[in-house]
Amino acid sequence: MPAYTVVAASLCGSTLENRSNAQVVFAADATQAKEICAAKFDGDGSLWSTATVTEIVAGTDWSGWTFYIGITKGFGTSTLEPRTVEVVGTDANETIDKIAALLVTALNALPVIANASYDAETQILTVASIADGIGDAKLIVKITPPNGKSEIPSLVGTIVDGGIAGADLTVVLPADTDVVPQSVLQGAV
């Protein structure tokens, strides 16, 4: 059964439970979503009959999401020189596989990496290979939603880092088929 956000357009003269003009409901369709909202507020059926109803649909579009990779320590020099890359999903690069390809290009453009790669079957992004010689470095991987203030740690899979210089640095990214988390903010009066 689909989920919907239902937002009442006008609150003038209405008494609403918890002073809220929005509800998230599960219903068969938009009409039923409005009806269940009206049923909760006896006498305010007209308020909800003109409400805006939006279906909440899980998707696999990563447009607007920021993918950040930071590499610190262990570059085999006496000076610590952290490196970072950041890729933002776009309408043309909205899948994990496409974003991973952009990350590989950005990583291979760094002076310390020439062998970054991505395996679409396992979702493993090799940030640096054994040949790059920085396997003792530390990886910081963040995936942040559009307009997000911080990352969502559960989207980042296993990180292999901090070993020996002659080791791979890897991270498991979400699969192209994974549901992209989303939140819908609705105001209260």
HELIX and SHEET records of a PDB file:
HELIX    1   1 GLU A   17  ARG A   19  5                                   3    
HELIX    2   2 ALA A   30  LYS A   40  1                                  11    
HELIX    3   3 GLY A   45  SER A   49  1                                   5    
HELIX    4   4 ILE A   96  ASN A  108  1                                  13    
HELIX    5   5 ILE A  130  ASP A  132  5                                   3    
HELIX    6   6 PRO A  153  LEU A  155  5                                   3    
SHEET    1   A 3 ALA A  22  PHE A  26  0                                        
SHEET    2   A 3 ALA A   3  VAL A   7 -1                                        
SHEET    3   A 3 THR A  52  ILE A  56 -1                                        
SHEET    1   B 3 ARG A  83  VAL A  88  0                                        
SHEET    2   B 3 THR A  66  THR A  72 -1                                        
SHEET    3   B 3 LYS A 138  THR A 144 -1                                        
SHEET    1   C 4 SER A 117  ASP A 119  0                                        
SHEET    2   C 4 ILE A 124  ALA A 128 -1                                        
SHEET    3   C 4 LEU A 169  VAL A 172 -1                                        
SHEET    4   C 4 ILE A 159  VAL A 160 -1                                        
END                                                                             
